[in-house]
Amino acid sequence: MSGNRLGFGLKLALGAGDFGFNLYWQFASLYLLFFYTDVVGLRPEIAGAIYMAALIWDAALDPLIGAVVDRTRTRYGRYRPYFMFGGIPLALSFIAMFVGPTAGEAGAALFATVVHFLFRTVYAIVAIPYAALFARVTNDARVRADLAGFRMIFATLAAVVVAALTLPLVRGLATTEEPNRGWLLIAIAFGLVAVVLMLLVAWAARGLDVDEPAKEAPVGARTLVAALLSNKALLVVLGAVMIGQFCSTLFGKNLLYYFKYAFGREDLGGTALALTALTMVFFVPLFAWIARRWGKRNAWIIGAVPSLIGLVMWHLVDGASLELHFLALFLIGIGSAAYAVCFWAMLPDTVEYGEWRSGVRTESLVFGLGVLGQKVSLGLGAGLLGVALNHVGYVANVEQSPETINGIKQMMFWIPLIGGLCSLALICRYPISLALHAQIVDELAARREKKGG
């Protein structure tokens, strides 16, 4: 495991993988539910249930895949085989989600369910090793903050591309006979780019994911559970991210419906999503620097302030100028940048914290649980959104009633506000400072040296 011996080129190549993963993640997160309701024609509660079930399935797989990855030993390394051989199956499963029938609700729902489950399965198999790789390549908390910054820059650039290009290209490429043609062609293009980036990560990771010389004894399930429960830092991060992800889903996924039906400007939905993502691109480096200089907990707290202000502004300017709506989204985007950097920079540190407390190191399992928390929350949020849209009387592609519009607006404010405050209160209890992490790394190194001697 290296410390500071990661040059700019390697950091760039490793971080670029998140552009590929986020072409998938952002496309599915921002548009798939909308695609199900407004293109495929599924009722919102059915679309939300499919989305929720597939993500919870994905989340349930993550710890299992993490445990398998922890035991992977090949001549290519521990993680590289997943990038080398998983990119093409992942791209094909992603593309398949947009080739299904767009008529006949029963057939469309069945096809969407099967293919979505397939995509989420393959995604977990490839994404968990990528996330775990960053705990293996360095044990320096500051270098990890840098790597998280690189990753999130690429992730947010992917979000900008997906948000800004999807709806214009869909409209330009669709035909009356093939309403999903634009969606399919975009999925093919994104899949090809992602495959290339998976191979780039495999190249960059050469020699960085090798195992320590000493062979580790297998760890029993009871010991693993006890180790995870004693890891206060991990539990705090998981709690904060699950609350935040669940609540932000009800805001972000409603943006397309809000601009199409409440504002009467469907074309502005993609623009709004792109503005939020572009804001993150500019602020991710700042929060990576703050995390490196003053710690990750402080960076998260600093970013939460403008985000909560922006959410309140969004609620108060309802019906006012478009500029004020976009200013509110800009402030929310600042907080999203802090959240993205800090979550992925904190998670590797919880690996050492857990090993320090319990003597057990299971980085892939920790990352599996971290991603599980994200996906369960996103899935539950999408499921609740589908049920809530049905409850407020939403019907796709028709003028919505005032009650429906008001229901969408209330969903976008109260739950995200309460969740944001709860998530902030929880992250204030995150126990790992820069000084403590440096102490932990030194003590773990001393333990290994003593054990080896």
N, C-alpha and C positions, 0 to 999 in steps of 0.2 A: 504494500500500500504506500503510495507516494504522498508527499506533503505539498511543497510548493513547486515541484518539478513538473508543472504543466504549463507549456507555452501557450501563447495566444492562439496559434493555429489549431492545437489540439482542443482547447476550450471551445473554439468556434465550431470545429467539426462535431464534437460531442453534443454541443447545444443545438446544432442544426437538426438533429433528430426530432426535436420537439416541433419543428415546423411541419414535418411529415405527420407526426401523431396528431397535431392540432388541426391539420386539414381534415382528418377524420372526425376528431372530437368536436371541433367547432361546427362543422357542417351538420353533424348529427344533433348537437346541442341546440343550435340556433334555428335549424330549419326542418328537422325530420318530423317533429310533431305537427308543424304547419303543413308540411307535405302530406302527411296522413289525412289531415282534416280538409284541406282546401284543394288538394290535387287528387288524391286517391278517393276521397269522399267518405272517409270513416267518420262515424259520430265521435265527438270529442272524448266521451268517457271510454269508448273502445280504443281510440288512439292512445289516450293517456295510460290505459291499462297495459297495452302492448309495450309501450315505452318503459313503463315502470317495471314490468315483469322482466324484460330483457336486461335492464340495468341492474336489478337486484340479483338476477342470475349471474351477471358479470361480476358483481361485487362479491357474491358467495364464492366464486371461483378464485378470486384474487389471493386469499391466504393459502389455499391449496396449491395454487401455482407458485406462490412464493416459497412454500415448503419444498416443492419439486426443484425449483431453481437453486435453492440452498444446497441441494444434494447433487446438482449437475456437475459432472466432471468430464471434459472432453479435451481432445488435443487442440481444439480451437479456443479453449477457455471456458469459463463458467457461463458467461452471458452472450458472447458473440454468436454462437450457433442460432440463437433465437432471431437475431437481426439478419443473419445471412440467409436463413431458410424460411423465415416467417413472413417476409415482406410481400411476396407475391400472393400467397393464400389470403393475407389480410386485405390486399387491394381487391381481389376478386370477390370476397364476401361483402365488402363495402359497396362495390358497383352493383352487386345483385340486389341490394335493397331498393334500387331505383328502376328495376326492369319488370316489376310485378304488374298485375292487372290493375286498372283504374276504374273498373266497373264490376258490379256485383259485390256487395259488402262482405258476404261470407267468405268468398274466395280470396278477396283482397286482404281481409283480416288474417286468414290462415297463412297466406303467402308472406305477409308482412311479419307475422309472428315467427315463423320458421327462419326466415332469412335474417331477421334482426337478432335472434338468439345466436345464429351462426356467426354473425359479425362480432357480436360482443364476446363470444368465446375466443375467437382468434385474436381479437384485440387484446384481451387480457393476457393471452399466452405471450404476446410480443411486448406489450407495454410494461408489464411488471419487471422483467429483466432490465429494461431500459431505465426505469426509475431506480432500481436497486443498484445499478452500475455506479451511481454517483456517491454511494457510501463506500464503495470499494476503491475508487481511483484516488481518493485523498482523505486524510483525517484532519485536515486543517479547516477550522470553522470559517476563517476568512476566505480561503480558496473556495469553499463550498458556497459562500455567498456570491462570489464571482460567477461560479458555474450556474447557480440558480438564476443570476442576472442574464447570462447568455441564453439559458434555456427559455426564460420568460420573454426575452426580446423576440426570439424566433417564434415562440408560441403566440405572442400578441401580433406579430407580423402575419402569421397564418390566419389569425382571427380577422385582421383587417382585410386580407385577400378574400376570405370566405364571405364576410359581411358585405363588402363593397361590390363584389363581382357577381354573387350568386343570382340575385333577383334580376338585374339587368340582362345577364346572359340567359337566364331561364326564359324571360320574355322574348328575347331575340331569337332563341333557338327552337322554341316550342312551335308546334303546328296544331291545327284543329284536330287532325287525326291522331296525333301523338302528343298529348298534353304533358307527358313526363319526359319528352325527348331532351329538353334542355337540362333537366336534372340529371339524366343518365350521362350525357356528354361531359358535364362538369365533373361528375363522380369519376369517370374514366380518367380525365386529365389529372385530378387530384391524386388518384391512385397511382398513376405512373410516377408522379413527382415523389410521392412518399416511398415507393420502392427504391428509388435511387438514393434517397436520404438514409434509408435503413442500411444500405450497403456502405454508405459513407461512415456511419456510426461503427459498423463492424470493422472497417479499416482503422478508424481512429482508436478503437478500444484494444488494439493488439498489444498484448503484454500488460495491460492495465487491470485485467480482471483475473489474474492468476491467483491461486490459493497460496496460503502460507505453507511453509515446508512441513510443519507439524500437522499430522492428520487428526482432525477433531473427532471426538467420540460422539455417536448419535445422542441426541437429547430427547428425552421422553416427552409425551404430550402434556403430562401434568406439570413437569418442570417448565415447559414453554409457557403454559397458561399463567403459572405463578410469576414467571419473569415479566410477562407483559402486564400483569396487574400491579406489579411493583414499580412499573415505569410511569411515574407521575407525569413526566414531560410528554410522553406519547399520549396519555389519556387526555391531557389538557388540549393538545393540538388536535386530536381526533374530535373531541367535543366541540371545539371552536369551529373547525372546518365543516363538520356535519350540520351544525346549526346555521352557519353562514351560507353554505351551499343550498340547503333546503329553501331558505327564505329568499335568497337572490334568484333562485329558479323562477319563483312566482313573479318577479319583476322582469327578468330578462326575456323569458319565453312569452310574456304578455306584450312585449314591445311591438311585435309584428301585428298582433291583433289590435293594439291600441291605435297605431298609426293608420291601419287599413280602415277601421270602423269608427273609432272615436274622433280621429283627426281628419279622416277622409282622404288620406294621402298614403296609399299603399307603397308608393315608391320611396317614401321616407323611412320605412322600416329598416331596410338595409343600410341606409345612410346613418341612422341612429346607432345601429350595431357597430358600424365601421368607425364612427366617431369615438365610441367607448373603447374599442380596441386600439385605435390610433393614439388615444390618450395614454393607454397603458404602455405603448411602445416608447413614448417619450419619458414616462415616469418610472419605468422599471429600472433603468440604470441609476436613477436617483435613490430609489429605495434599496437597491443592492449596495450602494455606497453607504447609506444610513445604517443598514444591517451590519456592514463590515466595520463601521466606525463606532456605532453606539449600541449594537446588539439587535437581534431580530425581534424580540418582544417590543422594544421601543419603536422600531420601524413599523410594525403592525399597528400599534396604538396611534402613531402619528398619521398613518394613512386612513385610519377609521374616521377621523374627524371630518375631513372634507366629504367623505362618502356619505356620512349621516346627514350633513348639511345639504348635500345635493338631493338626497331622498326627500327631505322635508320641503326643499324648494320645488321639486317636481310636483308634490302634492298641492302646494299653495298656488302654483302658477297655472293650475288646470284651466284650460280655455284661453290662456293668455298667449303671448307671442311665441312663435317657433324658436326664436333666439333664446328665450329663457328656458324652454324645454331642453335645448341643446347645451346650455350652460350647466343645467342640473346634471345632464348625462356626463359632461366633462368632469364635474366634481366626483360623481360616482365612479368614473373611470380611474381617477387618482387612487381611490381606496382599493379598487380591484387590482391595480398594479402592486400595491403593498401586500395585499393578501397573497397574490400569486408568488411573489419573491419569497416572502417569509415562510409560507407553508412548505415549499420545496427546499428551502434552506434549513428549516427547523427539523424536518423529518430525519435527515441523516444524523443530526446531532443527537436525536433521541435514541439512535442505535447504540452510540457509546454510553449514553446515560444509563440505558437499560443494562448494558454489559457491566458497567461500573457498579450498579446496584445489585445485580443478581448473579453476575459471572457468566451469563449466557448471551451470546451474540447471534442474532438471527436477522440480518439486515433485510433479506428478501421478504420474510414474514412481516416485518415492521412496515415495509413499503406496501406489501399486499393489504395490510389493514388500513393504511393511510388512503390508498386508492379505493378500498372497500367503502370507507366512510364517505368519500366524495360521491361514489356512484349510488350508494343506497340513498343518500340525501337527494341527489339529482333525480333518481327514479321516483322516490316518494313525492318530491315536489311536482314532477311532471304528471304523476298519477292524480295527485290532488287537483292540479290545474285542470285536467280533463274533466274530473267530476264537478269542479266548481264552475267551469264554463257551461256544462250541461245544466247545472243548478240555476245559473242566472239567465238561462234561455238562449244561449248562443246557438246559431244556425249558420253554417258556412255559406259565404258568398251571397248573403242577402243583407239588407239594411237592418241593423240591430236596434232593439227597443232602447229607450232611455234607461230602463232598469238594468238591461244587460250591460250597457256602456258604463253605468255607475258601478256595477259589480266588478267589472274589469279594473276600474280605477282603484277601488278599495283594496282589491287583491294586491295591487302593485305598491301599496303603501304600508298598511298596518302590519302585516306579517313580516315583510322585510325590515321595517323599523324595529320591531320588537326583537327579531332575530339578530339584527346587527348589534343592538345594545347587549344582548346576552352573550354573543360571541366575543365582544370586546371585554366584557367583565371576566369571562373565562380566561382569555389570553393574558390578562394581567397576572394570572397565577402561574404562568410559564416559568419554570425554575432555572433555566440554563442561561447564564450570562456568558459573555466572551471569556471572562476570567475563569469561571467555573469549568467551561468546556476545555480550556487549555490545561487546567489542573487534572481533569478526568483523563485526557489523552496521555498525559505524563504518567499518571498512576497506572493506567492500563498497560502502557509500555513497560513499566517496571515489573508488573505482574508477569507479563509474558517472558521478560528476560529472566526473572527468577524461576519461572516454570521451566524454561528451556535449559537453564543452568542446572 
